[in-house]
Amino acid sequence: MGVRLLLISPPTRSVVREVLGASGPPLGLAYLAAVAREYGWEAKIIDGLTENLMLQDLASIIKGFQPDVVGLTATTPAIYDAYAVAKIVKEHVPSALVLLGGPHVTFMAHEVLQECPYIDVVVRGEGEETLKEILERVERGRGLEGIAGITYRVGDRIKEGPPRGLIGNLDALPIPAYDLLPMEKYVVDKVKYAAVITSRGCPYGCIFCSSSLQFGKRWRAHSPDRVLEELMILRYDYGVREIEFLDDTFTLNMSRAEEISKMIVREGLDISWSASSRVNTFSHGLGEAMRRAGAHTIYFGIESGSEETLRLIGKGITRKQAVDAVKAAKDSGLNALGSFIIGFPHEREEDIMATIRFADGCGVDLAQFTIATPYPGTRLWDMALKENLLLTRDWRKFTTLDVVMRSLYLTPERIKRLLLWAYITFYLNPKRVLKDIIIDKGFILKRALPGAIRYLMRVFRRTWE
């Protein structure tokens, strides 16, 4: 009998779910499960967040499945939830090999293994080829020595394998194992929803993002044909109508993004969708192609209204580029969502106010404001360590709602109040509310404002905790 693989997204608290009332599928686990099945191993996925599972529910599933290998994934604020699940696995199936992957553990592998005795192996970076090698070793009863991309426990010692090269041809990966996910439970506004990742890697170097370190600075992408195949499976096999492309920058190769859009139109694929872009990788022509293909919203990482801050965080864009991209999107018929970050260590209050004013005036329909958070692996993390700026290493607080890094000029309380002011200024602007009601038929009031209110309530609670 082959190896039995159980992949778990731990139950945790999710800002996305609190704002949207829904959570997305754990795509990373779906890729891993597909690879395992391709080689004949049995795989099962538990989406603990979407299924609203308690730890005792997981215990029952784990005992019933009796896995040989358990793979966990976790974001930085959810890492303790992964530890709790690992403990349950070892309590009920002591012989199971417990793996943990994701961006946090990629950069904190030794600390994770020291913190949690129930984790056997940390998988660093991309996990598909690493998992395949691990399962082969388990099946043959061999050790893990020499496997690239892992940090692992051998008795009381922690050993580290060499770095693993990146997957060159993403089309060689199988379609994610959507059939192992509770696809009927991914719903937004009563419409079946799914997420798709069509590329990996980022050639840019923003100080707050670890993507280029996790997935490389060389951008790699699925072919348009492979993307369309996955979209057709989601639409025709699972009845999905709403797609979110989770690529860091879906439009990095603008001609590819346009070709995908044209293929959606040619196929007559009845979907609506959203995607992310940099303001310097977008054009009116591309926006029109996306809109014809069913796109409704483009997410721009604008980040700041201060040219000095944009320079210091390595964003590589200007305010003018942001304004031009937003105008191109709106002229194309797309909603423009801008993401903005406040509270970088060097920022004075006037820098943050410049961002708040710019968000209100640059033309975006929707805005997301977050607090600068130094995630492990980022240059911002390195800066926080070097300059002794960390206020806490309680990972549960690394949500972008809490201030976890000391500012050189502002108190944490002041930064959180400025975050509240940013949301109030944007969403309660009388001109924006009136335009929304008259021209946009209540788009903000119906779709964005309820989520923003839930988000604000959480920020408000945290501000005075």
C-alpha positions as CSV (number, residue, x, y, z in Angstrom):
1,M,0.0,0.0,0.0
2,G,1.3,3.5,-0.9
3,V,2.1,6.5,1.2
4,R,-1.0,8.2,2.7
5,L,-0.6,12.0,2.6
6,L,-2.8,14.3,4.6
7,L,-2.5,18.1,3.9
8,I,-4.0,20.5,6.3
9,S,-4.7,24.3,6.3
10,P,-5.1,24.8,10.0
11,P,-8.2,26.5,11.5
12,T,-7.3,30.1,12.3
13,R,-8.6,33.6,12.4
14,S,-8.6,35.3,9.0
15,V,-8.9,39.0,8.2
16,V,-9.9,38.2,4.6
17,R,-12.8,36.0,5.9
18,E,-13.9,38.7,8.4
19,V,-14.0,41.4,5.7
20,L,-15.4,39.4,2.8
21,G,-17.3,36.8,4.7
22,A,-15.5,34.1,2.7
23,S,-12.2,32.4,2.4
24,G,-10.3,31.2,-0.6
25,P,-9.0,27.7,-1.3
26,P,-5.5,26.6,-0.1
27,L,-4.1,26.5,-3.6
28,G,-0.6,25.5,-2.4
29,L,-2.0,22.3,-0.8
30,A,-4.0,21.6,-3.9
31,Y,-0.8,21.7,-6.0
32,L,0.9,19.4,-3.6
33,A,-1.9,16.9,-3.5
34,A,-2.0,16.8,-7.3
35,V,1.7,16.1,-7.5
36,A,1.3,13.3,-4.9
37,R,-1.5,11.7,-6.8
38,E,0.3,11.9,-10.1
39,Y,2.9,9.5,-8.6
40,G,0.3,7.1,-7.2
41,W,0.1,8.2,-3.6
42,E,-3.1,8.7,-1.8
43,A,-3.8,12.4,-0.8
44,K,-6.5,14.2,1.3
45,I,-6.9,17.9,2.0
46,I,-8.5,19.5,5.0
47,D,-9.3,23.2,4.7
48,G,-9.8,23.9,8.4
49,L,-10.7,27.5,8.0
50,T,-13.4,27.1,5.4
51,E,-14.8,24.0,7.1
52,N,-15.0,25.8,10.4
53,L,-13.3,22.9,12.1
54,M,-12.3,22.7,15.7
55,L,-9.1,21.0,16.9
56,Q,-11.2,18.0,18.1
57,D,-12.7,17.7,14.6
58,L,-9.2,17.5,13.2
59,A,-8.2,14.8,15.7
60,S,-11.1,12.6,14.6
61,I,-10.2,13.0,10.9
62,I,-6.5,12.4,11.5
63,K,-7.2,9.2,13.5
64,G,-9.6,8.0,10.8
65,F,-7.2,8.6,7.9
66,Q,-4.0,7.3,9.6
67,P,-1.6,9.3,7.4
68,D,2.0,8.4,6.9
69,V,2.9,12.1,6.1
70,V,1.1,15.2,7.2
71,G,1.8,18.5,5.4
72,L,0.8,21.8,7.1
73,T,0.8,25.3,5.8
74,A,0.6,28.6,7.7
75,T,1.0,32.3,7.3
76,T,3.0,34.2,9.9
77,P,0.0,35.1,12.2
78,A,-1.3,31.5,11.9
79,I,1.9,29.7,12.8
80,Y,0.8,28.9,16.3
81,D,-2.3,27.3,14.9
82,A,-0.1,25.0,12.8
83,Y,1.9,24.1,15.9
84,A,-1.4,23.1,17.6
85,V,-2.4,20.9,14.7
86,A,1.1,19.3,14.6
87,K,0.7,18.4,18.3
88,I,-2.6,16.7,17.6
89,V,-1.1,14.7,14.8
90,K,1.7,13.4,17.0
91,E,-0.8,12.6,19.8
92,H,-2.9,10.4,17.5
93,V,-0.5,9.2,14.9
94,P,3.0,9.3,16.5
95,S,4.7,7.7,13.5
96,A,3.5,10.3,11.0
97,L,6.1,12.5,9.5
98,V,5.0,16.1,10.0
99,L,6.0,18.8,7.4
100,L,5.4,22.5,7.6
101,G,5.7,24.9,4.6
102,G,5.0,28.4,3.6
103,P,6.8,31.8,3.5
104,H,7.1,32.2,7.3
105,V,8.9,28.9,7.9
106,T,11.0,29.3,4.8
107,F,12.8,32.1,6.5
108,M,12.5,30.9,10.1
109,A,13.1,27.2,9.7
110,H,15.5,26.7,12.7
111,E,13.4,28.8,15.0
112,V,10.2,26.9,14.0
113,L,11.8,23.5,14.7
114,Q,13.1,24.8,18.1
115,E,9.7,26.3,19.0
116,C,7.6,23.3,18.0
117,P,8.9,19.7,18.8
118,Y,6.0,18.2,16.9
119,I,7.3,19.5,13.5
120,D,9.8,17.1,11.9
121,V,10.6,18.9,8.6
122,V,10.4,22.4,7.3
123,V,9.9,22.7,3.6
124,R,11.6,25.9,2.3
125,G,10.5,27.6,-0.9
126,E,8.5,25.8,-3.6
127,G,7.3,22.5,-2.3
128,E,6.2,20.3,-5.1
129,E,9.5,18.7,-6.1
130,T,10.6,18.6,-2.4
131,L,7.4,16.8,-1.4
132,K,7.9,14.2,-4.2
133,E,11.3,13.3,-2.9
134,I,10.2,13.1,0.7
135,L,7.3,10.8,-0.2
136,E,9.7,8.6,-2.2
137,R,12.0,8.3,0.8
138,V,9.1,7.5,3.2
139,E,7.8,4.9,0.8
140,R,11.2,3.2,0.6
141,G,11.9,3.5,4.4
142,R,14.9,5.8,3.8
143,G,16.0,8.9,5.7
144,L,15.9,12.5,4.5
145,E,19.6,13.1,4.1
146,G,20.5,15.1,1.0
147,I,17.1,16.3,0.1
148,A,17.3,19.9,-1.2
149,G,14.9,22.5,0.2
150,I,14.4,21.1,3.7
151,T,15.4,21.8,7.3
152,Y,14.8,18.8,9.5
153,R,15.2,17.2,12.9
154,V,17.5,14.3,13.5
155,G,17.3,13.4,17.2
156,D,18.2,16.5,19.1
157,R,20.0,18.1,16.1
158,I,18.6,20.3,13.3
159,K,20.1,19.7,9.9
160,E,19.6,21.7,6.7
161,G,19.6,20.4,3.1
162,P,20.9,22.6,0.3
163,P,18.7,25.2,-1.4
164,R,16.4,23.8,-4.1
165,G,16.3,25.3,-7.5
166,L,13.1,26.8,-8.8
167,I,10.7,24.9,-11.1
168,G,11.5,26.1,-14.6
169,N,8.4,25.0,-16.5
170,L,5.3,25.6,-14.4
171,D,3.2,23.8,-17.1
172,A,4.9,20.6,-16.0
173,L,2.9,20.8,-12.7
174,P,-0.5,19.1,-12.7
175,I,-3.8,21.1,-12.3
176,P,-4.4,21.7,-8.6
177,A,-6.5,18.9,-7.0
178,Y,-9.7,21.0,-6.8
179,D,-11.7,17.8,-6.3
180,L,-10.2,17.4,-2.9
181,L,-11.3,20.8,-1.7
182,P,-14.8,21.8,-0.5
183,M,-15.4,23.8,-3.7
184,E,-19.1,24.4,-2.9
185,K,-18.2,26.4,0.2
186,Y,-16.1,29.0,-1.6
187,V,-18.8,31.6,-2.2
188,V,-18.7,35.4,-2.5
189,D,-21.9,37.4,-2.8
190,K,-23.8,34.1,-3.4
191,V,-21.5,33.3,-6.4
192,K,-19.2,30.3,-6.5
193,Y,-15.6,31.6,-6.2
194,A,-12.1,30.2,-6.9
195,A,-8.6,31.5,-6.9
196,V,-6.0,30.8,-9.5
197,I,-2.2,31.3,-9.6
198,T,-0.8,31.7,-13.1
199,S,2.8,32.8,-12.3
200,R,5.5,32.8,-9.6
201,G,8.4,35.0,-8.8
202,C,8.9,38.8,-8.9
203,P,11.8,40.8,-10.4
204,Y,11.1,43.7,-8.1
205,G,12.5,44.3,-4.6
206,C,9.9,46.1,-2.4
207,I,11.3,46.0,1.2
208,F,8.0,44.7,2.7
209,C,7.5,41.7,0.4
210,S,9.3,38.3,0.5
211,S,7.9,37.0,-2.8
212,S,11.1,37.4,-4.8
213,L,13.0,35.5,-2.1
214,Q,10.4,32.7,-1.7
215,F,9.7,32.2,-5.4
216,G,12.7,33.9,-7.0
217,K,13.4,37.1,-8.9
218,R,12.9,35.4,-12.2
219,W,9.2,35.6,-13.2
220,R,7.9,32.2,-14.4
221,A,4.4,31.7,-15.7
222,H,1.9,29.1,-17.0
223,S,1.2,29.3,-20.7
224,P,-2.1,31.0,-21.7
225,D,-3.3,27.6,-22.9
226,R,-2.7,26.1,-19.5
227,V,-4.4,29.0,-17.8
228,L,-7.5,28.6,-20.0
229,E,-7.6,24.9,-19.3
230,E,-7.7,25.5,-15.5
231,L,-10.4,28.2,-15.9
232,M,-12.5,25.9,-18.0
233,I,-12.3,23.1,-15.4
234,L,-13.4,25.6,-12.7
235,R,-16.2,26.9,-14.8
236,Y,-17.6,23.8,-16.3
237,D,-16.8,21.1,-13.7
238,Y,-17.4,23.2,-10.5
239,G,-19.7,26.0,-11.6
240,V,-17.4,28.7,-10.6
241,R,-18.4,32.2,-11.8
242,E,-16.0,34.4,-9.9
243,I,-12.2,34.1,-10.3
244,E,-9.4,35.9,-8.4
245,F,-6.0,35.7,-10.0
246,L,-3.6,35.6,-7.0
247,D,-0.4,36.3,-8.9
248,D,1.7,39.0,-7.4
249,T,1.6,40.8,-10.7
250,F,-0.8,39.2,-13.2
251,T,0.1,41.9,-15.8
252,L,3.9,41.6,-15.5
253,N,4.0,40.3,-19.1
254,M,1.3,42.6,-20.5
255,S,1.0,40.7,-23.9
256,R,0.5,37.4,-22.0
257,A,-2.3,39.0,-19.9
258,E,-3.9,40.3,-23.0
259,E,-3.7,36.9,-24.7
260,I,-5.3,35.2,-21.7
261,S,-8.1,37.8,-21.9
262,K,-8.6,37.2,-25.6
263,M,-8.7,33.4,-25.1
264,I,-11.4,33.8,-22.4
265,V,-13.5,35.8,-24.9
266,R,-12.9,33.3,-27.7
267,E,-13.9,30.4,-25.5
268,G,-17.1,32.3,-24.4
269,L,-16.2,31.6,-20.8
270,D,-18.8,33.2,-18.7
271,I,-16.8,34.4,-15.7
272,S,-16.1,37.6,-13.9
273,W,-12.7,38.2,-12.4
274,S,-10.1,40.4,-10.7
275,A,-6.3,40.5,-10.8
276,S,-3.3,42.5,-9.5
277,S,-1.0,44.8,-11.4
278,R,1.8,47.2,-10.9
279,V,1.0,50.7,-12.1
280,N,3.9,50.5,-14.5
281,T,2.7,47.2,-16.1
282,F,-0.7,48.3,-17.1
283,S,-2.2,50.2,-20.1
284,H,-5.6,51.3,-21.4
285,G,-5.5,48.7,-24.1
286,L,-4.8,45.9,-21.7
287,G,-7.6,47.2,-19.4
288,E,-10.1,47.1,-22.3
289,A,-9.0,43.5,-23.2
290,M,-9.5,42.4,-19.6
291,R,-12.8,44.1,-19.3
292,R,-14.2,42.4,-22.4
293,A,-13.1,39.1,-20.9
294,G,-15.1,39.7,-17.7
295,A,-12.6,41.5,-15.5
296,H,-14.3,43.9,-13.1
297,T,-11.5,45.0,-10.7
298,I,-7.8,45.6,-10.9
299,Y,-5.7,45.8,-7.8
300,F,-2.8,48.3,-7.8
301,G,-0.1,48.2,-5.2
302,I,0.4,52.0,-4.9
303,E,1.5,51.9,-1.3
304,S,2.3,55.5,-0.6
305,G,1.5,59.1,-1.6
306,S,5.0,60.2,-0.6
307,E,7.6,60.1,-3.3
308,E,10.3,59.8,-0.6
309,T,8.6,56.8,0.9
310,L,8.2,55.2,-2.5
311,R,11.9,55.6,-3.0
312,L,12.8,54.3,0.4
313,I,10.6,51.2,0.2
314,G,12.0,50.3,-3.2
315,K,8.6,50.4,-5.0
316,G,10.1,51.6,-8.2
317,I,7.0,53.7,-9.2
318,T,6.0,57.4,-9.1
319,R,2.8,59.1,-8.1
320,K,2.2,60.1,-11.7
321,Q,2.4,56.5,-12.8
322,A,-0.2,55.6,-10.2
323,V,-2.6,58.3,-11.3
324,D,-2.1,57.4,-15.0
325,A,-2.7,53.7,-14.4
326,V,-5.8,54.3,-12.3
327,K,-7.2,56.6,-15.1
328,A,-6.4,53.9,-17.7
329,A,-8.2,51.3,-15.6
330,K,-11.3,53.5,-15.1
331,D,-11.4,54.5,-18.7
332,S,-11.4,50.8,-19.6
333,G,-14.5,50.2,-17.4
334,L,-12.6,48.5,-14.6
335,N,-12.9,49.3,-10.9
336,A,-9.5,50.3,-9.5
337,L,-8.5,49.2,-6.0
338,G,-5.4,50.8,-4.5
339,S,-3.5,49.3,-1.6
340,F,-1.7,51.7,0.7
341,I,0.7,51.0,3.6
342,I,1.4,53.4,6.4
343,G,3.7,53.4,9.4
344,F,7.1,52.7,7.8
345,P,9.8,53.5,10.5
346,H,11.1,56.6,8.8
347,E,7.6,58.1,8.1
348,R,6.6,61.3,9.8
349,E,2.9,62.1,10.2
350,E,3.0,64.4,7.2
351,D,4.1,61.4,5.1
352,I,1.2,59.3,6.2
353,M,-1.2,62.2,5.7
354,A,0.2,62.6,2.1
355,T,-0.7,58.9,1.5
356,I,-4.2,59.4,2.9
357,R,-4.8,62.5,0.7
358,F,-3.3,60.8,-2.3
359,A,-5.5,57.7,-1.8
360,D,-8.6,60.0,-1.7
361,G,-7.6,62.0,-4.7
362,C,-5.8,59.6,-7.2
363,G,-9.1,58.2,-8.6
364,V,-9.3,54.7,-7.1
365,D,-12.7,53.4,-6.5
366,L,-11.7,51.3,-3.5
367,A,-8.8,51.5,-1.1
368,Q,-7.1,49.2,1.3
369,F,-4.9,50.6,4.1
370,T,-2.6,48.5,6.2
371,I,0.2,49.0,8.7
372,A,3.8,48.3,7.6
373,T,4.6,44.9,8.9
374,P,8.2,43.4,8.9
375,Y,7.5,39.8,7.8
376,P,10.4,37.4,8.1
377,G,12.4,37.2,4.9
378,T,11.8,40.8,3.9
379,R,14.3,43.6,3.8
380,L,12.0,45.4,6.3
381,W,12.5,42.5,8.7
382,D,16.2,42.8,8.3
383,M,16.0,46.6,9.0
384,A,13.8,46.0,12.0
385,L,16.3,43.6,13.5
386,K,19.3,45.7,12.7
387,E,17.8,48.9,14.1
388,N,16.1,47.1,17.1
389,L,12.6,48.2,15.9
390,L,10.6,45.1,16.7
391,L,8.0,45.7,19.4
392,T,7.0,42.0,19.6
393,R,7.7,38.6,18.2
394,D,4.1,37.4,19.0
395,W,3.4,36.2,15.4
396,R,-0.4,36.5,16.0
397,K,0.0,40.3,15.9
398,F,1.6,40.2,12.4
399,T,-1.7,40.9,10.7
400,T,-1.1,44.4,9.3
401,L,-3.7,45.7,11.7
402,D,-1.3,45.8,14.7
403,V,1.8,48.0,15.0
404,V,4.6,45.5,15.6
405,M,7.5,47.7,14.6
406,R,8.7,50.9,16.3
407,S,8.4,54.2,14.4
408,L,11.2,56.7,14.6
409,Y,8.6,59.5,15.0
410,L,5.1,58.2,15.9
411,T,3.6,56.1,18.8
412,P,1.8,52.9,17.9
413,E,-1.4,54.4,19.1
414,R,-1.0,57.3,16.7
415,I,-0.3,55.1,13.8
416,K,-3.5,53.0,14.5
417,R,-5.6,56.2,14.7
418,L,-4.2,57.3,11.4
419,L,-5.2,54.0,9.9
420,L,-8.7,54.6,11.1
421,W,-8.6,58.1,9.8
422,A,-7.5,56.8,6.4
423,Y,-10.6,54.6,6.1
424,I,-12.9,57.2,7.3
425,T,-11.5,59.9,5.0
426,F,-11.8,57.6,2.0
427,Y,-15.1,55.8,2.4
428,L,-17.1,58.6,4.0
429,N,-16.0,61.2,1.5
430,P,-19.4,62.9,0.6
431,K,-18.5,63.2,-3.2
432,R,-17.5,59.5,-3.3
433,V,-20.7,58.4,-1.6
434,L,-22.9,60.5,-3.9
435,K,-21.1,59.3,-7.0
436,D,-21.4,55.7,-5.9
437,I,-25.1,56.1,-5.4
438,I,-25.9,58.0,-8.6
439,I,-23.3,56.6,-11.1
440,D,-22.1,53.3,-9.8
441,K,-25.4,52.1,-8.6
442,G,-24.2,51.6,-5.0
443,F,-21.1,49.5,-5.8
444,I,-19.3,50.7,-2.7
445,L,-22.3,50.7,-0.5
446,K,-23.3,47.2,-1.5
447,R,-20.0,45.4,-2.0
448,A,-17.1,47.3,-0.4
449,L,-18.5,49.3,2.5
450,P,-19.9,46.3,4.5
451,G,-16.5,44.6,4.4
452,A,-14.7,47.9,5.2
453,I,-17.0,48.4,8.2
454,R,-16.2,45.0,9.5
455,Y,-12.5,45.7,8.9
456,L,-12.7,49.1,10.7
457,M,-14.5,47.5,13.6
458,R,-11.7,45.1,14.1
459,V,-9.1,47.9,13.8
460,F,-11.2,50.0,16.2
461,R,-11.2,47.2,18.8
462,R,-7.5,46.7,18.5
463,T,-6.7,50.4,18.7
464,W,-8.0,50.6,22.3
465,E,-7.1,47.1,23.4
